Amino acid sequence: MSNNVAKSMKQDLTPKIGQFLREIVAIPSGSGREGEVLGRIQREMEMVGWEDVHLDQVGNLRGKVGKGRHSLVIDGHADTVGPGRREEWECDPYRGMVKDGWIWGRGTVDQKGGVAAAVYAGALFREIGPVDDLTLSLVVSVQEENCEGLSWEYIIDEEGFRPEGVILTEPSSLEIRRGQLGHMDIIVEVAGQSAHAFCPEKGRNAVYEMMGLIDNLRRGAPLLASHPAFGRGVITVTDIRSEEASDNSVPDLCRIRIDRRFCPQETEDELIAEIRRIAGEIDCKIKVPIYRQKSHTGVLIEGKKYFPGWLVDEEDPLVIAARKTTAVTRGKQSPVGTWRFSTNGVSTMGRHGIPTIGFGPGREEMAHRPNERVRISDLTAAHLFYAHLPGIYLEELSFATE
């Protein structure tokens, strides 16, 4: 394997990866509107040697290299969040500016940088990989930002495609990730009673009622369940709005959206019961919203916004292989940790138990922020990791069966 690494180091694909990333950053690709950028990625995949490159029914772009019975998949999503307020950016978020060894722009970290590195990893794997023993696939998935994992539900449930392992290219600061907190959206509604604003005592202000519930949420946050690998869960109010008969009427309905990050051992029913306990005597309705949106291919994608947490054992062959791969490609083993944000792993590992790890270019805290940027050297490190991991994974499987 060391000879293969030395060979791969000699042909530096960094300029091509960087230029490709700049080109796909220049194509805005919100959830459900990924068609144009996927067309550009498809042309690059075909050019560097990925085979059977195609869009599936819900719009994921897929290709493969190799023809072995063992199967690994690299996953990266094509959609990004919007740029936010342009005045907060030091550059055009869709220009792909290069400055001081970094590429700037929306999606450089979350997650087009990982996609660009993975596309070129296929070319390198064709040269150095055990292509007769392992099939390496790439899935450039859709609508992850709005409903993570949902595109993989189609791949697994409808197509029956179940690889041995999945590598997520989400940002990880070039560290290995073996799990994540779960994620659930929760809608809470409190009803009041309408009255004219000049005599509010004649009604019951739903906003005031909700303020009491929100205060209970804030006080209860330090009591949320914790886990040794993740720490304590998180509860955040992300939206609040009211309804009223007119601008000068007491609101008779108030609604909040809660973003709940939870430990893998917690269930949907337990989390809803927790909100009811926190609400106390405040009468409220609680529900988990359903996501519904057409993909760029016109297929309606829908699913409940409950995404289970997951954690892969530290001694899983894929985790061990990832550690060995970083030792070979980077000269040192990368730390192994977990994510506190959510990924497509909620489907692959969380719902279906397929061993899943993460390794990606870029710092996690840059995701969704203005002035998002990735270090060019991170792209090179990720590219080498994705290309060499499959061979080391096969070696680890052979050790495990001896």
Protein Blocks (a to p, Z undefined) as FASTA:
>chain_A
ZZmmmmmmmmccklmmmmmmmmmmmpgcdehilmmmmmmmmmmmmmnopahiacdfkopa
cddedjdfbdcdddddfbdcdebjfklpcbdfklopaeehiacdehklmomlmmmmmmmm
mmmmmmmmcfklpccdddddehklmoghklmmmmmmmnopacfbdcdfbdehhpacfbdc
dddddddddddddddfklmmlmccfklmmmmmmmmmmmmmmmpccdfklopaddddfbdc
dddfbfkbccfbdcddddddddfkbcfklmmmmmmmmnmmaccdddddddddddfkopac
ddddbdcdddddfklfklmmmmmmmmmmnopacdddddfbdcfklmmmmmnopacdddde
djfklgopahiacdfklmmmmmmmmmmmmmmmmmmmmmmmZZ
